[in-house]
Amino acid sequence: MRLSARSRALRSLRAHAPELADAAVGELGQGLDNAAFLAGGLVLRVADGDTVLREAGLLEVVAAHVSLSVPAVRFADPDAGVLAYPLLPGRPLLGRHAPAGIARPLGRFLRELHAIDTAAVDGVVPVEEAHPSEWLEDLDGPPGLVALLRETVPDPVRRRTLAHADLGAEHILEDDGAITGVIDWTDAAITDPALDFARLYRDFGPGFLSDVLDAYGGPPESGSFGERVTFFARCAALEDLAFGRESGRGDYTSAAERSLTWLFPPTAS
């Protein structure tokens, strides 16, 4: 019988950090494909076993190249599917307005991340096509909005980079107006860099996206980049809307509903 996420976290804690075996374990939250717990200042993120080993290797590479903090892995337990790291300060930006001034450090961070030689993570992260049409498979949402997406599928990317690929508000930590960390690298891949701008657009709006791109040095390519950012942002908003409603996570639902006001024309329904 498959153990629950909490049971896997507890088993891994006893095996790799026995000094915390008696610590109280609290739930930090659940995402689309993982759950996180906190024990004695140690985050225990439960996901797929192979995923945690890859993520541990990736974080070591990324930390050496970027100016924002990422988790410093204490241990990775593939048998339990647990990645453990000291709790970073701050709290996620999900459901909150972005403090003034954080767009520029995010833009610099993405420039640094996308400049990492993909050979450094060969075999650590997958190569993903990120063909826009694939995002429409099983996409649920208001019929008018889904129809609009089917009519506006952009051309795919030509040059892929290392990307976080799930850089939404829920994975950006903030404290006292400053970014304190970027977490949850489960979906990182050599893929379309537009994915890293799409969720920022979804969560914080067009003005924020413009500031991020300015700090980045401008769009990384001509062609369909802007169209892909918009397309992926729209798809991601509908995904979060469905997730929030199905899971009862009102924070996801509210954030997604708010983003629809700038992601879709007022006449779309």
N, C-alpha and C positions, 0 to 999 in steps of 0.2 A: 504494500500500500504506500502511495506517495505521501511523504510527510508534508505538513503545512509549512508555509514560509516561516512562521515563528519557530516551529520545531527545528527546522533546518538551521536557522540563525542561532538558536540555543546550543545545538549540537556542535556547530562550528566554533562558537565562543568557548565552550568547555575544552575543545581540542587544541585551539590555537592561542587562547588568552585565558588560561585557567585562573589567573588572579582575579578575573572579572566574572567567574562562574556564578557567584552569588549576587551579582549586581542586578538591580531592577532593570527589566527590559521593557522599554516603551515603544510604541509604534510611531514612526515619523511620518509615514504616508504610503500610499500605493499609487503606482502609475499604470500605464497600459500593459507593461510587461515585467514589472518588478515590484518588490515591496521593500521598505527600509525600516530598520529598527535602531534604537539607541540604547547602549549599555555602557555606563561608566565613561561617557565621553567618546565612545567608539561607535561609529556608524556601521551597521551590518546591513548591506544591501543584498537582497536575495534575488537571483535571476537564474539564467541557464548556466550550467557548469562550465561549458566551453567558453561562454561569453566572459566570465569573470577573469579567466586566465588571459584572454586577449586584451581585456580592458586594463588589467594591471600592467601588461607590457606597453600598451599604448600610452598610459598616463606617465610612465617613466620618460618616454620620448617627448611627449608634449610639454611636460613641466620644464624641460631644458630649453624650450624655445619661445615660450609665451610669457607675457607680462602680468597676466592674471593668475590667481591661485587655482590649482586643480587638486583633487584629492591625492594625498600622499599615502599610498597603500601600505597598510601594516601586514596584511596577509590576504591571499586569495585561496579559497578552498573550492576546487572544482567538483569534488564529490558532493558537497552540500550546496554548491552554487552560490557561495557567499563571498563577497568582496568587503573587506573591512578597512576603514581608515578613520583617523581622528576627525571629530566633528569640526567642520569649518564654521567660523563665526557668521552671523547674519541669518536672514530668512529669505525664502524664495519670493520673487516679485509677482507671483501668480495672484491675479485679482487686485493688484495695486498699480498706481500710476508710477511711471519711471521717474526717479529723482532727476533733477536738472544736472546735466554734466556727465551722465554715465554712458551716453551714446558714443562719445569719442573714445574712451578706453575700450569699449566693445569693438569699435571699428579697428583700432590698432591690434587688438587681440586676434581678430579674424584675419587681418593681413599677415600676422606672424604665423598663425595656424596654417593658413593656406599656402604659405611659402615653404613649409616643411617638405623636404624631399620625400616623395612617396616611397622611395626605395627603403627608407628608414623604418617603414611600417609594413613592408612586404610580408605577407603571411600572418600579420597581426590583425589587420582589419580587412574586410572583404572589399572587392571592387564591385560597385553597384552602378548599373546603367542609369537609374533614376529617370527612365523615360516617362515624360508627363502622362502619356496615355495610360500607363499602368496604375496611376493614382486613381483612376476612375473606377477601377475594378472594386466592386462591393462598397463603393462610396454611398453613404446614406445622407439624406438631408432634404430640405424643402425642394419639391420637384422643379420649381422655377430656377433655383440656384444651381442645382445639378445639371439642368439643361444648358444653362449658360456656360458652365464649365466644359461641357461636351462640345460646345461651339467655339471654344477659345483655347484649344490645346496647342501650346507653343512647340516650336522645334526643340529637339533635345540638345543637351550641352555637347560641345566638341572637346573641351579640355577639362579633365577631372582633377580635383585636388583632394588632399586629406580634409575632411569636414567633420564637425561634431554631428551634424545632420538631425539634431533634435533640440536646437538652441531656442527653447521657449522660455517664458517668464518663470516657469516652475523649476528651471534648471540654472537660474541665475540668482546667486545669493547677494544680498545687499545689507549694509549696516551703516547707519548714520550718513546716508547719501553716497556711499562708495560701494563698488562691487567688491565682494570679499571672496568670491569663488564661482567657478563654473563646474557643475556636477553632472552626473549621469551620462557617461560616454558610451553607453551600450550600443547605440545606433551608429557610432562613428564608422566612416567608410571612406574609401577613395571614390568620390562621387561628384555630383554637381555642386559647386560652391554656392549656387543660388539658394540651396536649402538652408544655409546658415543665416541668410538674410530674410527668408520667407517668414519664419516664426516671429522674428523681431518686428516685422511689418504687421503681422497678425495681431500681436499682443500690444504694441505701442504706437502704431499708426504711421502715416506717411512722413510726418515731420521728423520723427525719431529715425526712421529708415534713412532719410536724406542725410542726417547728421552722421550716422554710422558709415554710410558710403563715403562721405567727405573725409572722415578720418582714415578710412581704408585706402583712400587715394583715388576714388572714383570707381565706377563699375569695372570689374575684372575683365570684361570683354564687351564687344559690341554685339550686334545680332539680337538674339532673343532673350538676353539676360533679364531685362526688366519684365518681360512677359512671363518668364518662368518664375520669378520671385512672386509676382501677383498670383499666378496659377497655383503654385505650391502653398502660398499663404491661404488662399481660399479653400483649398482641399483640407489643409490642416485645421482650419476653423470649423469646418463641418465635421471632421473627425472628432475634435474636442467636444463639439456640441452633442454628438451622439454618445461619446464616452460619458460625459457629465450626466446626461439624462438616464443612461442605462445603469450607471453606478451610483447614482444619487449624489454625485459630487457637484454641489451647487457652485463651488468656486470655478470649476471648469465651464459649467453651463453659462454662468454670468459673464465670464471673460470672453467666451466664444460669441455670445449674443452681442456683446458690445463691439467686438471686432467686425461683425457683419455690417455695421453702419458705414465703415469706410472701405470695406473690401468689395462690396457689391453695389451696383447702381441702385438708387432709390426705387426704381421701377421694378427691379427683380423681386421675385417672390417665390 
